[in-house]
């Protein structure tokens, strides 16, 4: 059994144990007014998982000082990274963050795709030599300047205020699409790196006519977040989704088994809350749109889901993964 399969099986077993292992039972739970109880149960489970990962980091800290986190789009990587880091603080560790986006090569060295456009998702777009040099120096107890990438100018900027070193209880956190690819840190001792894969891996079965996929769940999360945070229309998100999926297939999925641990970021209440926010957005996709059919398929699935009430949504904790998508997060 692969690590991904094991994570799915563990989640499946948990759903069976609490008696909510299909959409009908989920809807019944909500109809009985147990939505807030379900939220609290799901959040407690996830907190145990975050604490477990922090424990692994703590006990490996003498050799693994770097935590690399990756996963496909809309898996809740940002929220999860922050909550794992918080659990590390509980154990007396001090997480420090390096944003991999600051390690792009100069714009004129960025590879291009088959359309002649800059391919920022390619590993070739990353300044691997500088990153590895910085990491090796940090692991050796040296001080380095972490670059700041000026996206407008298309080049790295070195600023004295960005000097960094690792103290005895410091742990370095890094999150990005290439974080599980050993080629990103080829000249770094791999035993010094603890890798975490985060993805929404599970969906509840809902009968022969109900198509409920983890990919579509991530898409719904992205539709809601893109519209709220970036003002991007659902139509635009749907049109970009195939490109996002291709990037995942090339840059993320081939390396998922390199993870030391896998976190399944699915929650039993994500589809009810996503229905509340995504359904009205999807109804706005015009029949003339090239993605109208996909919007209708998502709407068709959502008809089988009982939506959260405003009171239930208000009960979602401000530290929840779902707050990354619907707003109100305080991490």
N, C-alpha and C positions, 0 to 999 in steps of 0.2 A: 504494500500500500504506500503510495506517495504521501508526502507531507500535506499536499493539497487535499487529497482524498481523505486523509486522517482528520483534517480540520472539518471537512464537510460531514464526516461520519459522527464526529463528536457533537456537532451542532444538531444533527438529526436526532441523535440519541437524547440530547437535552430537551428538544421539542417534544419528543415522545414522553419523556419523563414527567413533563409538566402538563401533558395532555392537550397540547396545541400543535399538531403536526400536519394540518392542512388548512386551506383558506376557510372552509366551512366552520371549523372549530374556532378559528381566529375571529370570524364575524360573529359567532355566537358569544364569544367572550366579551366582545364590545357591546353586543346587544344586551347583555346582562349587566352593563354598567361597570365592567371591570377594567376599563381602559387605563386608568391611572395606576391601578394595581399592576397591570402588565408592564407599563412604562418602568415602574420602580423595579420590577423583577428583572427586566432586560438590562437596565442600567447597572444593577448590582452584579449581574453576571459579567458584564463587560469590565467593571471595575476590578473584579477578581482576576480577569485575564491580564489587564494592564499591570496589576500588582505582581502577577506571576512573571511577566516579562521583565519587570524591574528587578525582581529577585534574581533572575538569570544573569542580568547585566551586573548586578552587585557581586555575585559570587565569581564572576569571570573577570572582574575589574582589574585584577593583577596583571592580566595579559591582554584582554580585549578592551582597549580604551576608546575605540571608535564604534559607534552604532550607526549602521547604514540601513535606511528604511526606503522601501519602494513598493509599488503596487499600481494597478490600473486607475484610470480616471474615475473620480467621484467615489472612491472607496473610503474616504474619511481619513486619509493619511495625515493631514495637518492636525486634526483634532486628536487622533490617536498618538501622534508624536508628542504633542503637548501633554497628554494625560500620562503617557509612559514616563516622560521627563518629570512630571509632578510626583509620580510614585518613586522615582529615583531620589528626589529631594527628601521624601519621607525617610528614606534609608540613609540619609546623610551625604549623598552624592551631589555634585554640582554639575548639571548639564550645561554644556556650551554648544552653540549652534553655528555651523558653517553652511551657508546656502550655496548649493552647487551651481545655481544660476550665475554666481559671480566668477565662475571658472570657464566662461566661454572664450574661444579663441578670438582674435581680432576679426572684425567683420569681413575683411578682404580674404581671410583664410577659411571662412565658413564654407563647408561643402554645399553643393546645390543638388536638388532632386531632379527627377526626369523632366520636370517642367521648367527647369532653369531657375527655380526659386530657392532661397536659402533654406537649408534643412537643419533647423535648430535642434531637432530631436535626435539627430545622428550623433553617435559617440565621437565622430570626427569633429563635431562642433565644440567639444570640450577640450580645454587646455590640460590634458592629462599629466603632462610633464610637470607643470607648475603645481597642480593639485598634489601629486605624489610627493614632490619635494617638500611642500608645506606639511603634509601629514607625517612624513618621516622625521622632519625637524621637530614637530610637536611631540612625537613619540619619544624622541631623544632628549626631551626636556628643554628644547630651544624655543626662543621667541620668534614668531613670524608676523609678517603683515598680511592679513587676509585681503585679497583684492576686492575692490568694488567695481562691478562691471557697469560702465556707462552705456546704456542701451541706445541712447540717442547718438553718441559719438562712435559707438561700435568698438570700444576698446576698454581694457582694464585700467583702473586708476588706483594707485597705491597711496594710502593716507596713514599718517602716523597714528591717528586715533583708532585705527583698526588693528593695532598690535594685539597678539594673542599668545598665550602659553598655557600649558596644562599643568595644574597643580596635582597633588597626590590624590585628591578626591574628585577631580574633574573628569567628566565623560563627554566625549565629542559626539554630537548628534548631527547626522547629515541625511537629507531626504531628497530623492530625485529618481527619475525614470531609469537611470543607469546604475543605481546604487547596488544592485545585486549582480552586476556584470563584473567579473574579476578583472576584465581588461581596463576598467576605470582606475583600478588601484594596483596595476600589474607589478609595480616595483615596491609595493608595501607588503610587509609580512602579513599574509592573510589570516594568521592566527590572532592578529591584533584587532580583527574586525568582527563584530557581532551583527549579523544581518537579520532583518525582520521584513517579512512579506505581509502586506495588508491588503485585503480585498473582500468585497461583499460576495461571499462564495455560495450562499444558499438562498433558495426560494421555496415557498411552500407549495406543494401540489394542490391543484384545484379542480380536478376532474378533466375529462377528455377534451372539453371545448375551451378550457381555460389555459392560455399560454402565459406562463409566469416564469420569466427567465431572470437570472442574475444580471445579465448584460442590460436588459431593459430597465431593471431597477436602478442600475447606475446611471442609465440615460435619464430617467425621471429625476434623479437627484441633480444631475447636471442641468437639466432644463430649468428647474426651480432656482438653483444657485446662479446660473448665468443671467437669468432674467432679473433676479434681485440685486446682484452685486455689480454686474457689468452692463445691465440694460440691454442684453442680447435677446432677441426674440426667440421663441421656441422654434420657429421655422429655421432660423439660422443655426441654432444648436443641432437640430435634426440633420441639416445639410452637412455640417462639419463632422458629424459622428462617425461616418465611415472612415474618414481620414484619421480620426482619433483611434479607432479600432485597429487600423493598419499599423499605426505607430506602436500600439501595445503588443501586437503580434510579433513585431520585429525586435523591439527594444526591452520588453518586460517579461512576457510569458516564457521565452526560452530559458530564463534565468531564475524562475520562481523557486525551483527546488534547491537553489544555492542558499536559501534562507536557513538560518539556525532555528527559527521559529516562525509559525504562520498564524496570523490573527484573522479570524473570520469576522468582518465588521457588519455582518447582517444583524438586524434586530427584528423581532417579531412584529414590531409596530411601525416599521418604516413604510410599508405600502399604504396603511390607513392615513398616515400623515402626508405622504406624498400625493395621495388622491386629492386631499383637501386643497393643496397648493397647485398641483400640476394640471388637474382637470380643466379649470377655467382657461388656463394658458393654451392647452391643446385645442380647445374649441375655437380658438382664434386663428388656427391655421386654415387658410382659405382652400376651397376645393380645387382651385387652379394651381395650387402649389405642387412642386415636384415631390414634396415629402408629405402630402396630404394622406396618402395611404398608410404610411408609417404612423402618423398622428392618430388615425382612426383605429389602428391595431392596438395602440397604447390605450386609447379611450375604451375600446372593447374589453380589454383586460380589466381596467379600473371599474367597469360596471359590476364586476364580481367581488369588489372590495368594499367593505363598509368604512366610510370616512370617519376620521376623528372629529369630535366636536371641538369648538373653540376652547372649552374648559379643559379638555384633555390635552390639547396642544399647549395651553398655558402651563400645564403640569410637567412638560418636558424640561429636565434640568438644563441650566445654561451651559453646562459642561458636556452635554450630550453630543455624540457624533451628528445627530440629525440637526442640531443647531448650526452646524457648519453650512447646511444647505438652506434651511428655512429662516435663519437669522436669530439673533438674541443670544449669541454665544459670548461667554465671559472668560474664556481661557486666555 
